[in-house]
Amino acid sequence: MNGCVLTCDRVHEPPHSPQKDVMNESGSVKTEVKVKQKKTGKTTLNIPLSKNSIDAIKKHLVDKEQDDYIFKGQMGHFMKKPICSQQYARIVKGWMKKLGVEDIGEYSTHSMRKTKPSVIYDKTHNVDAVRRLLGQSSITATSAYLGVSDNSALELARSINV
């Protein structure tokens, strides 16, 4: 769904992603991946990868073994371990610094996960679709996650004339 899919999941649990979870047996990058939520163990729908994501994966995984993790930890070449959640958080903060963001405190691994669902909701106002994409079971929880309030629902209803 976003950068977190590539770094945070096996594509099953953060941040342990073996290449075989994003690559087909033929060596081509998958166009969709499933994400197993670490917290609940539930699996999301297939999440489509953008052309930019597919190109970045191809470039990053050139000449690497399929059983390797996409992002190895600092001792990964010795211990065959993926990056930890804290390292992923540092990477996200580094991305924000490189982009020139002044207040990097507003960006986190969680905000990376929330970006695309928020955009989808803003364009469609379809909480159920976002719930399914996130692998959540409750529309109430998804509404709270997206910050959908009674007032915003009323504003939306007022803006549509039937």
N, CA and C atoms as an extended XYZ file, in Angstrom:
486
Properties=species:S:1:pos:R:3:atomname:S:1:resname:S:1:resid:I:1 pbc="F F F"
N         0.816       -1.167        0.000 N   MET     1
C         0.000        0.000        0.000 CA  MET     1
C         0.870        1.243        0.000 C   MET     1
N         2.038        1.137        0.589 N   ASN     2
C         2.971        2.241        0.630 CA  ASN     2
C         4.344        1.707        0.960 C   ASN     2
N         5.252        2.586        1.337 N   GLY     3
C         6.603        2.159        1.672 CA  GLY     3
C         6.639        1.119        2.764 C   GLY     3
N         5.665        1.169        3.642 N   CYS     4
C         5.630        0.218        4.738 CA  CYS     4
C         5.458       -1.205        4.243 C   CYS     4
N         4.737       -1.386        3.165 N   VAL     5
C         4.556       -2.725        2.616 CA  VAL     5
C         5.913       -3.335        2.295 C   VAL     5
N         6.797       -2.540        1.754 N   LEU     6
C         8.099       -3.058        1.347 CA  LEU     6
C         9.020       -3.308        2.520 C   LEU     6
N         8.925       -2.480        3.539 N   THR     7
C         9.875       -2.582        4.620 CA  THR     7
C         9.311       -3.249        5.844 C   THR     7
N         8.042       -3.124        6.049 N   CYS     8
C         7.449       -3.555        7.302 CA  CYS     8
C         6.921       -4.953        7.306 C   CYS     8
N         6.834       -5.561        6.205 N   ASP     9
C         6.177       -6.828        6.259 CA  ASP     9
C         6.969       -7.929        5.609 C   ASP     9
N         6.685       -9.067        6.059 N   ARG    10
C         7.378      -10.247        5.585 CA  ARG    10
C         6.737      -10.716        4.295 C   ARG    10
N         6.169      -10.182        3.448 N   VAL    11
C         5.198       -9.129        3.626 CA  VAL    11
C         4.154       -9.715        4.557 C   VAL    11
N         4.536       -9.971        5.709 N   HIS    12
C         3.655      -10.551        6.703 CA  HIS    12
C         3.770       -9.823        8.016 C   HIS    12
N         4.948       -9.501        8.470 N   GLU    13
C         5.024       -8.793        9.735 CA  GLU    13
C         6.225       -7.865        9.748 C   GLU    13
N         6.076       -6.677       10.320 N   PRO    14
C         7.133       -5.680       10.270 CA  PRO    14
C         8.373       -6.160       10.975 C   PRO    14
N         9.492       -5.780       10.513 N   PRO    15
C         9.878       -5.320        9.183 CA  PRO    15
C        10.623       -6.429        8.454 C   PRO    15
N        10.088       -7.585        8.415 N   HIS    16
C        10.782       -8.782        7.946 CA  HIS    16
C        10.276       -9.261        6.602 C   HIS    16
N        10.762       -8.695        5.541 N   SER    17
C        10.224       -9.048        4.241 CA  SER    17
C        11.228       -9.812        3.389 C   SER    17
N        11.064      -11.130        3.277 N   PRO    18
C        11.911      -11.855        2.344 CA  PRO    18
C        11.517      -11.490        0.920 C   PRO    18
N        12.474      -11.529        0.052 N   GLN    19
C        12.219      -11.164       -1.334 CA  GLN    19
C        11.148      -12.029       -1.968 C   GLN    19
N        11.063      -13.291       -1.570 N   LYS    20
C        10.089      -14.182       -2.204 CA  LYS    20
C         8.654      -13.707       -2.000 C   LYS    20
N         8.428      -12.812       -1.025 N   ASP    21
C         7.090      -12.295       -0.798 CA  ASP    21
C         6.718      -11.183       -1.768 C   ASP    21
N         7.699      -10.621       -2.460 N   VAL    22
C         7.415       -9.571       -3.439 CA  VAL    22
C         7.878       -9.951       -4.843 C   VAL    22
N         8.510      -11.112       -4.959 N   MET    23
C         9.015      -11.567       -6.260 CA  MET    23
C         8.328      -12.881       -6.649 C   MET    23
N         8.028      -13.013       -7.942 N   ASN    24
C         7.508      -14.275       -8.470 CA  ASN    24
C         8.670      -15.247       -8.645 C   ASN    24
N         8.361      -16.523       -8.818 N   GLU    25
C         9.411      -17.521       -9.033 CA  GLU    25
C        10.242      -17.216      -10.267 C   GLU    25
N         9.629      -16.543      -11.235 N   SER    26
C        10.340      -16.189      -12.467 CA  SER    26
C        11.342      -15.056      -12.238 C   SER    26
N        11.275      -14.412      -11.070 N   GLY    27
C        12.185      -13.314      -10.777 CA  GLY    27
C        11.592      -11.941      -11.033 C   GLY    27
N        10.360      -11.898      -11.524 N   SER    28
C         9.725      -10.600      -11.741 CA  SER    28
C         9.037      -10.152      -10.445 C   SER    28
N         8.869       -8.847      -10.304 N   VAL    29
C         8.241       -8.296       -9.113 CA  VAL    29
C         6.732       -8.485       -9.205 C   VAL    29
N         6.137       -8.930       -8.116 N   LYS    30
C         4.680       -9.094       -8.071 CA  LYS    30
C         4.020       -7.731       -8.216 C   LYS    30
N         2.848       -7.704       -8.810 N   THR    31
C         2.112       -6.451       -8.951 CA  THR    31
C         1.197       -6.209       -7.755 C   THR    31
N         0.979       -7.250       -6.953 N   GLU    32
C         0.154       -7.145       -5.749 CA  GLU    32
C         0.770       -7.996       -4.656 C   GLU    32
N         0.631       -7.567       -3.420 N   VAL    33
C         1.123       -8.330       -2.277 CA  VAL    33
C         0.041       -8.388       -1.215 C   VAL    33
N         0.105       -9.409       -0.384 N   LYS    34
C        -0.782       -9.511        0.775 CA  LYS    34
C         0.036       -9.144        1.998 C   LYS    34
N        -0.635       -8.531        2.956 N   VAL    35
C         0.035       -8.120        4.177 CA  VAL    35
C        -0.644       -8.790        5.361 C   VAL    35
N         0.134       -9.501        6.160 N   LYS    36
C        -0.402      -10.090        7.388 CA  LYS    36
C        -0.086       -9.119        8.518 C   LYS    36
N        -1.117       -8.672        9.194 N   GLN    37
C        -0.958       -7.705       10.267 CA  GLN    37
C        -0.262       -8.361       11.456 C   GLN    37
N         0.781       -7.735       11.945 N   LYS    38
C         1.507       -8.274       13.090 CA  LYS    38
C         0.623       -8.298       14.339 C   LYS    38
N        -0.138       -7.241       14.532 N   LYS    39
C        -0.945       -7.092       15.735 CA  LYS    39
C        -2.080       -8.110       15.807 C   LYS    39
N        -2.786       -8.322       14.685 N   THR    40
C        -3.981       -9.177       14.713 CA  THR    40
C        -3.791      -10.529       14.051 C   THR    40
N        -2.767      -10.643       13.206 N   GLY    41
C        -2.557      -11.876       12.464 CA  GLY    41
C        -3.455      -12.011       11.247 C   GLY    41
N        -4.311      -11.008       11.019 N   LYS    42
C        -5.211      -11.039        9.864 CA  LYS    42
C        -4.460      -10.631        8.604 C   LYS    42
N        -4.921      -11.153        7.478 N   THR    43
C        -4.319      -10.830        6.186 CA  THR    43
C        -5.226       -9.865        5.436 C   THR    43
N        -4.625       -8.864        4.812 N   THR    44
C        -5.384       -7.885        4.043 CA  THR    44
C        -5.738       -8.451        2.675 C   THR    44
N        -6.494       -7.674        1.941 N   LEU    45
C        -6.709       -7.973        0.524 CA  LEU    45
C        -5.369       -7.853       -0.189 C   LEU    45
N        -5.309       -8.284       -1.436 N   ASN    46
C        -4.103       -8.032       -2.212 CA  ASN    46
C        -3.941       -6.533       -2.350 C   ASN    46
N        -2.758       -6.045       -2.067 N   ILE    47
C        -2.471       -4.621       -2.161 CA  ILE    47
C        -1.695       -4.383       -3.449 C   ILE    47
N        -2.234       -3.562       -4.355 N   PRO    48
C        -1.524       -3.307       -5.607 CA  PRO    48
C        -0.281       -2.444       -5.363 C   PRO    48
N         0.801       -2.785       -6.037 N   LEU    49
C         2.016       -1.979       -5.972 CA  LEU    49
C         2.025       -1.027       -7.168 C   LEU    49
N         2.404        0.200       -6.927 N   SER    50
C         2.477        1.184       -8.012 CA  SER    50
C         3.659        0.852       -8.921 C   SER    50
N         3.658        1.421      -10.103 N   LYS    51
C         4.773        1.235      -11.026 CA  LYS    51
C         6.069        1.715      -10.382 C   LYS    51
N         6.011        2.835       -9.665 N   ASN    52
C         7.202        3.346       -8.968 CA  ASN    52
C         7.714        2.343       -7.939 C   ASN    52
N         6.790        1.729       -7.192 N   SER    53
C         7.192        0.732       -6.190 CA  SER    53
C         7.827       -0.476       -6.861 C   SER    53
N         7.209       -0.950       -7.931 N   ILE    54
C         7.742       -2.117       -8.646 CA  ILE    54
C         9.134       -1.809       -9.185 C   ILE    54
N         9.312       -0.635       -9.776 N   ASP    55
C        10.627       -0.245      -10.306 CA  ASP    55
C        11.667       -0.141       -9.192 C   ASP    55
N        11.280        0.423       -8.044 N   ALA    56
C        12.206        0.549       -6.913 CA  ALA    56
C        12.600       -0.824       -6.367 C   ALA    56
N        11.632       -1.738       -6.301 N   ILE    57
C        11.930       -3.090       -5.815 CA  ILE    57
C        12.904       -3.773       -6.765 C   ILE    57
N        12.631       -3.693       -8.059 N   LYS    58
C        13.530       -4.298       -9.050 CA  LYS    58
C        14.954       -3.795       -8.876 C   LYS    58
N        15.080       -2.487       -8.766 N   LYS    59
C        16.398       -1.864       -8.656 CA  LYS    59
C        17.100       -2.295       -7.362 C   LYS    59
N        16.362       -2.337       -6.277 N   HIS    60
C        16.947       -2.661       -4.974 CA  HIS    60
C        17.352       -4.136       -4.863 C   HIS    60
N        16.630       -5.013       -5.534 N   LEU    61
C        16.850       -6.441       -5.341 CA  LEU    61
C        17.743       -7.099       -6.395 C   LEU    61
N        18.326       -6.299       -7.259 N   VAL    62
C        19.215       -6.843       -8.288 CA  VAL    62
C        20.335       -7.643       -7.616 C   VAL    62
N        20.589       -8.841       -8.104 N   ASP    63
C        21.673       -9.711       -7.637 CA  ASP    63
C        21.561      -10.131       -6.170 C   ASP    63
N        20.352      -10.193       -5.644 N   LYS    64
C        20.171      -10.665       -4.275 CA  LYS    64
C        19.412      -11.981       -4.308 C   LYS    64
N        19.671      -12.824       -3.322 N   GLU    65
C        19.020      -14.125       -3.220 CA  GLU    65
C        17.550      -13.962       -2.832 C   GLU    65
N        16.687      -14.839       -3.366 N   GLN    66
C        15.258      -14.735       -3.058 CA  GLN    66
C        14.942      -14.993       -1.593 C   GLN    66
N        15.781      -15.728       -0.885 N   ASP    67
C        15.511      -15.985        0.525 CA  ASP    67
C        16.034      -14.878        1.435 C   ASP    67
N        16.771      -13.909        0.859 N   ASP    68
C        17.237      -12.772        1.649 CA  ASP    68
C        16.068      -11.876        2.004 C   ASP    68
N        16.249      -11.120        3.067 N   TYR    69
C        15.264      -10.101        3.403 CA  TYR    69
C        15.468       -8.908        2.485 C   TYR    69
N        14.395       -8.175        2.231 N   ILE    70
C        14.491       -7.005        1.371 CA  ILE    70
C        15.453       -5.998        1.986 C   ILE    70
N        15.318       -5.753        3.276 N   PHE    71
C        16.215       -4.840        3.982 CA  PHE    71
C        16.840       -5.591        5.149 C   PHE    71
N        18.134       -5.817        5.068 N   LYS    72
C        18.845       -6.507        6.141 CA  LYS    72
C        19.254       -5.516        7.219 C   LYS    72
N        19.320       -6.018        8.450 N   GLY    73
C        19.783       -5.195        9.560 CA  GLY    73
C        21.271       -4.930        9.431 C   GLY    73
N        21.801       -4.137       10.359 N   GLN    74
C        23.207       -3.755       10.293 CA  GLN    74
C        24.132       -4.963       10.295 C   GLN    74
N        23.742       -5.999       10.974 N   MET    75
C        24.556       -7.220       11.012 CA  MET    75
C        23.961       -8.291       10.095 C   MET    75
N        23.075       -7.876        9.211 N   GLY    76
C        22.346       -8.797        8.347 CA  GLY    76
C        23.222       -9.698        7.513 C   GLY    76
N        24.368       -9.193        7.046 N   HIS    77
C        25.217      -10.030        6.205 CA  HIS    77
C        25.871      -11.146        7.006 C   HIS    77
N        25.961      -10.998        8.332 N   PHE    78
C        26.505      -12.058        9.175 CA  PHE    78
C        25.404      -12.932        9.765 C   PHE    78
N        24.355      -12.285       10.238 N   MET    79
C        23.338      -12.989       11.011 CA  MET    79
C        22.057      -13.292       10.231 C   MET    79
N        21.943      -12.814        8.997 N   LYS    80
C        20.753      -13.056        8.164 CA  LYS    80
C        19.472      -12.581        8.844 C   LYS    80
N        19.516      -11.388        9.458 N   LYS    81
C        18.342      -10.831       10.115 CA  LYS    81
C        17.892       -9.572        9.387 C   LYS    81
N        16.571       -9.318        9.407 N   PRO    82
C        16.042       -8.105        8.767 CA  PRO    82
C        16.256       -6.883        9.657 C   PRO    82
N        15.973       -5.710        9.105 N   ILE    83
C        16.044       -4.515        9.934 CA  ILE    83
C        14.982       -4.605       11.018 C   ILE    83
N        15.222       -3.906       12.119 N   CYS    84
C        14.244       -3.882       13.205 CA  CYS    84
C        13.306       -2.691       13.011 C   CYS    84
N        12.243       -2.670       13.760 N   SER    85
C        11.265       -1.590       13.662 CA  SER    85
C        11.897       -0.234       13.944 C   SER    85
N        12.828       -0.187       14.894 N   GLN    86
C        13.485        1.070       15.234 CA  GLN    86
C        14.329        1.573       14.061 C   GLN    86
N        15.000        0.664       13.360 N   GLN    87
C        15.799        1.074       12.200 CA  GLN    87
C        14.893        1.592       11.092 C   GLN    87
N        13.761        0.936       10.883 N   TYR    88
C        12.810        1.414        9.879 CA  TYR    88
C        12.339        2.826       10.245 C   TYR    88
N        12.072        3.056       11.541 N   ALA    89
C        11.645        4.387       11.986 CA  ALA    89
C        12.734        5.420       11.684 C   ALA    89
N        13.989        5.062       11.918 N   ARG    90
C        15.097        5.987       11.603 CA  ARG    90
C        15.182        6.255       10.105 C   ARG    90
N        14.924        5.239        9.293 N   ILE    91
C        14.944        5.396        7.834 CA  ILE    91
C        13.865        6.391        7.405 C   ILE    91
N        12.659        6.249        7.950 N   VAL    92
C        11.556        7.156        7.608 CA  VAL    92
C        11.937        8.588        7.980 C   VAL    92
N        12.484        8.781        9.170 N   LYS    93
C        12.906       10.128        9.590 CA  LYS    93
C        13.980       10.662        8.640 C   LYS    93
N        14.896        9.801        8.209 N   GLY    94
C        15.934       10.212        7.258 CA  GLY    94
C        15.349       10.639        5.925 C   GLY    94
N        14.329        9.909        5.464 N   TRP    95
C        13.655       10.281        4.208 CA  TRP    95
C        13.071       11.685        4.334 C   TRP    95
N        12.438       11.945        5.457 N   MET    96
C        11.796       13.247        5.654 CA  MET    96
C        12.844       14.367        5.675 C   MET    96
N        13.995       14.117        6.334 N   LYS    97
C        15.072       15.115        6.350 CA  LYS    97
C        15.568       15.385        4.939 C   LYS    97
N        15.774       14.315        4.166 N   LYS    98
C        16.256       14.477        2.788 CA  LYS    98
C        15.262       15.234        1.923 C   LYS    98
N        13.982       15.101        2.217 N   LEU    99
C        12.950       15.819        1.474 CA  LEU    99
C        12.827       17.269        1.930 C   LEU    99
N        13.558       17.620        2.991 N   GLY   100
C        13.531       18.990        3.476 CA  GLY   100
C        12.370       19.297        4.401 C   GLY   100
N        11.750       18.273        4.953 N   VAL   101
C        10.634       18.487        5.873 CA  VAL   101
C        11.186       19.064        7.173 C   VAL   101
N        10.605       20.177        7.602 N   GLU   102
C        11.108       20.853        8.800 CA  GLU   102
C        10.761       20.107       10.079 C   GLU   102
N         9.504       19.695       10.228 N   ASP   103
C         9.082       19.013       11.450 CA  ASP   103
C         8.939       17.521       11.183 C   ASP   103
N        10.069       16.811       11.273 N   ILE   104
C        10.029       15.376       10.975 CA  ILE   104
C         9.305       14.579       12.055 C   ILE   104
N         9.022       15.209       13.183 N   GLY   105
C         8.305       14.548       14.262 CA  GLY   105
C         6.891       14.142       13.878 C   GLY   105
N         6.371       14.750       12.825 N   GLU   106
C         5.008       14.436       12.388 CA  GLU   106
C         4.960       13.198       11.496 C   GLU   106
N         6.123       12.641       11.170 N   TYR   107
C         6.186       11.492       10.264 CA  TYR   107
C         6.749       10.291       11.002 C   TYR   107
N         6.116        9.147       10.755 N   SER   108
C         6.523        7.921       11.435 CA  SER   108
C         6.195        6.730       10.549 C   SER   108
N         6.545        5.561       11.001 N   THR   109
C         6.192        4.352       10.264 CA  THR   109
C         4.673        4.236       10.189 C   THR   109
N         3.996        4.675       11.237 N   HIS   110
C         2.531        4.627       11.239 CA  HIS   110
C         1.950        5.588       10.204 C   HIS   110
N         2.512        6.782       10.102 N   SER   111
C         1.987        7.728        9.108 CA  SER   111
C         2.226        7.205        7.696 C   SER   111
N         3.290        6.424        7.505 N   MET   112
C         3.523        5.800        6.204 CA  MET   112
C         2.408        4.805        5.895 C   MET   112
N         1.964        4.065        6.904 N   ARG   113
C         0.899        3.081        6.715 CA  ARG   113
C        -0.438        3.765        6.449 C   ARG   113
N        -0.630        4.916        7.055 N   LYS   114
C        -1.927        5.586        7.009 CA  LYS   114
C        -2.120        6.452        5.759 C   LYS   114
N        -1.062        6.787        5.049 N   THR   115
C        -1.153        7.739        3.949 CA  THR   115
C        -2.122        7.323        2.856 C   THR   115
N        -1.916        6.166        2.239 N   LYS   116
C        -2.766        5.779        1.111 CA  LYS   116
C        -4.215        5.549        1.529 C   LYS   116
N        -4.469        4.870        2.652 N   PRO   117
C        -5.872        4.730        3.065 CA  PRO   117
C        -6.551        6.092        3.267 C   PRO   117
N        -5.829        7.047        3.798 N   SER   118
C        -6.410        8.385        3.995 CA  SER   118
C        -6.740        9.042        2.667 C   SER   118
N        -5.853        8.902        1.688 N   VAL   119
C        -6.106        9.473        0.359 CA  VAL   119
C        -7.304        8.781       -0.283 C   VAL   119
N        -7.369        7.455       -0.157 N   ILE   120
C        -8.499        6.713       -0.722 CA  ILE   120
C        -9.801        7.188       -0.083 C   ILE   120
N        -9.795        7.346        1.241 N   TYR   121
C       -11.009        7.806        1.917 CA  TYR   121
C       -11.381        9.219        1.467 C   TYR   121
N       -10.386       10.125        1.386 N   ASP   122
C       -10.668       11.504        0.965 CA  ASP   122
C       -11.296       11.565       -0.423 C   ASP   122
N       -10.869       10.662       -1.317 N   LYS   123
C       -11.403       10.673       -2.683 CA  LYS   123
C       -12.749        9.969       -2.802 C   LYS   123
N       -12.980        8.944       -1.994 N   THR   124
C       -14.181        8.117       -2.178 CA  THR   124
C       -15.192        8.209       -1.038 C   THR   124
N       -14.743        8.571        0.151 N   HIS   125
C       -15.567        8.551        1.362 CA  HIS   125
C       -16.126        7.152        1.631 C   HIS   125
N       -15.394        6.130        1.187 N   ASN   126
C       -15.820        4.751        1.349 CA  ASN   126
C       -15.036        4.108        2.498 C   ASN   126
N       -15.578        4.213        3.690 N   VAL   127
C       -14.917        3.685        4.882 CA  VAL   127
C       -14.776        2.166        4.799 C   VAL   127
N       -15.784        1.498        4.235 N   ASP   128
C       -15.735        0.035        4.160 CA  ASP   128
C       -14.585       -0.438        3.263 C   ASP   128
N       -14.362        0.237        2.137 N   ALA   129
C       -13.248       -0.140        1.256 CA  ALA   129
C       -11.913        0.032        1.980 C   ALA   129
N       -11.767        1.142        2.697 N   VAL   130
C       -10.534        1.391        3.451 CA  VAL   130
C       -10.374        0.339        4.543 C   VAL   130
N       -11.462        0.012        5.220 N   ARG   131
C       -11.422       -1.021        6.270 CA  ARG   131
C       -10.882       -2.331        5.709 C   ARG   131
N       -11.381       -2.718        4.548 N   ARG   132
C       -10.946       -3.975        3.928 CA  ARG   132
C        -9.474       -3.917        3.524 C   ARG   132
N        -9.060       -2.793        2.957 N   LEU   133
C        -7.658       -2.648        2.550 CA  LEU   133
C        -6.709       -2.708        3.742 C   LEU   133
N        -7.155       -2.181        4.862 N   LEU   134
C        -6.325       -2.198        6.069 CA  LEU   134
C        -6.410       -3.515        6.834 C   LEU   134
N        -7.354       -4.367        6.455 N   GLY   135
C        -7.510       -5.639        7.157 CA  GLY   135
C        -8.164       -5.484        8.512 C   GLY   135
N        -8.946       -4.429        8.680 N   GLN   136
C        -9.627       -4.208        9.948 CA  GLN   136
C       -11.007       -4.851        9.908 C   GLN   136
N       -11.529       -5.214       11.080 N   SER   137
C       -12.820       -5.889       11.120 CA  SER   137
C       -13.968       -4.944       11.440 C   SER   137
N       -13.671       -3.781       11.978 N   SER   138
C       -14.730       -2.885       12.431 CA  SER   138
C       -14.714       -1.554       11.676 C   SER   138
N       -15.866       -1.186       11.124 N   ILE   139
C       -15.986        0.124       10.471 CA  ILE   139
C       -15.818        1.227       11.505 C   ILE   139
N       -16.255        0.978       12.721 N   THR   140
C       -16.106        1.974       13.781 CA  THR   140
C       -14.629        2.255       14.037 C   THR   140
N       -13.824        1.190       14.111 N   ALA   141
C       -12.388        1.364       14.331 CA  ALA   141
C       -11.738        2.083       13.151 C   ALA   141
N       -12.154        1.738       11.927 N   THR   142
C       -11.600        2.380       10.735 CA  THR   142
C       -11.979        3.853       10.700 C   THR   142
N       -13.214        4.166       11.061 N   SER   143
C       -13.657        5.566       11.105 CA  SER   143
C       -12.819        6.359       12.100 C   SER   143
N       -12.585        5.767       13.262 N   ALA   144
C       -11.759        6.440       14.269 CA  ALA   144
C       -10.323        6.603       13.759 C   ALA   144
N        -9.797        5.580       13.107 N   TYR   145
C        -8.440        5.598       12.554 CA  TYR   145
C        -8.285        6.722       11.536 C   TYR   145
N        -9.321        6.915       10.717 N   LEU   146
C        -9.285        7.946        9.679 CA  LEU   146
C        -9.673        9.331       10.209 C   LEU   146
N       -10.170        9.381       11.432 N   GLY   147
C       -10.589       10.660       11.995 CA  GLY   147
C       -11.945       11.109       11.493 C   GLY   147
N       -12.760       10.145       11.083 N   VAL   148
C       -14.105       10.467       10.612 CA  VAL   148
C       -14.976       10.702       11.847 C   VAL   148
N       -15.527       11.895       11.939 N   SER   149
C       -16.372       12.232       13.087 CA  SER   149
C       -17.813       12.381       12.624 C   SER   149
N       -18.695       12.500       13.596 N   ASP   150
C       -20.098       12.748       13.256 CA  ASP   150
C       -20.215       14.047       12.469 C   ASP   150
N       -19.449       15.066       12.863 N   ASN   151
C       -19.507       16.354       12.161 CA  ASN   151
C       -19.075       16.230       10.711 C   ASN   151
N       -17.996       15.477       10.448 N   SER   152
C       -17.552       15.339        9.054 CA  SER   152
C       -18.571       14.552        8.237 C   SER   152
N       -19.231       13.575        8.858 N   ALA   153
C       -20.273       12.825        8.154 CA  ALA   153
C       -21.456       13.739        7.835 C   ALA   153
N       -21.811       14.584        8.785 N   LEU   154
C       -22.912       15.526        8.551 CA  LEU   154
C       -22.555       16.533        7.462 C   LEU   154
N       -21.323       17.016        7.464 N   GLU   155
C       -20.881       17.960        6.424 CA  GLU   155
C       -20.966       17.312        5.047 C   GLU   155
N       -20.553       16.065        4.956 N   LEU   156
C       -20.631       15.348        3.688 CA  LEU   156
C       -22.093       15.225        3.245 C   LEU   156
N       -22.967       14.854        4.176 N   ALA   157
C       -24.393       14.718        3.847 CA  ALA   157
C       -24.984       16.048        3.396 C   ALA   157
N       -24.575       17.132        4.037 N   ARG   158
C       -25.082       18.457        3.652 CA  ARG   158
C       -24.581       18.888        2.273 C   ARG   158
N       -23.419       18.420        1.888 N   SER   159
C       -22.826       18.857        0.612 CA  SER   159
C       -23.422       18.160       -0.600 C   SER   159
N       -24.204       17.113       -0.366 N   ILE   160
C       -24.780       16.349       -1.476 CA  ILE   160
C       -26.295       16.585       -1.520 C   ILE   160
N       -26.760       17.143       -2.625 N   ASN   161
C       -28.187       17.389       -2.803 CA  ASN   161
C       -28.794       16.284       -3.646 C   ASN   161
N       -29.879       15.730       -3.166 N   VAL   162
C       -30.573       14.675       -3.905 CA  VAL   162
C       -31.959       15.165       -4.256 C   VAL   162
